[in-house]
């Protein structure tokens, strides 16, 4: 079983069909998939917040450069390694 969020419609659906789950997992632009409802809702909320930031002229985390992410992390009081990659920073900031 998995929970599927359709990014176009904003609908969250419980799914038991493994083929549908795999198709949705492969279409990351159209869907988000999680085994846990609470985890999915957390990610949906983050997407919504990023959308609001973009509407207000702020950059989303994914669109920031590595140096911008490092500055943002430091401003949030998060200690980071100088060798941290963008993917590592994004994981920590989410």
GIVEN-V757896 format. One record per residue. N is the residue number from 1. OMEGA is omega in whole degrees, -180 to 180 (none if undefined). Layout:
n = (N:N)
omega = (OMEGA:OMEGA)
This chain:
n = (1:2:3:4:5:6:7:8:9:10:11:12:13:14:15:16:17:18:19:20:21:22:23:24:25:26:27:28:29:30:31:32:33:34:35:36:37:38:39:40:41:42:43:44:45:46:47:48:49:50:51:52:53:54:55:56:57:58:59:60:61:62:63:64:65:66:67:68:69:70:71:72:73:74:75:76:77:78:79:80:81:82:83:84:85:86:87:88:89:90:91:92:93:94)
omega = (177:174:-177:176:177:-175:-179:-176:-178:-178:175:-177:173:-176:178:-176:-176:179:179:179:-180:178:-180:178:-178:179:-175:177:-177:-173:167:-177:177:176:-177:-179:-178:179:180:180:178:180:178:179:178:177:179:179:177:177:177:178:-179:178:180:179:178:178:172:-178:-178:-178:180:175:179:-179:177:178:178:178:180:179:179:179:178:-180:-179:178:-179:177:178:-180:-178:177:179:179:179:179:179:179:-180:-176:178:none)
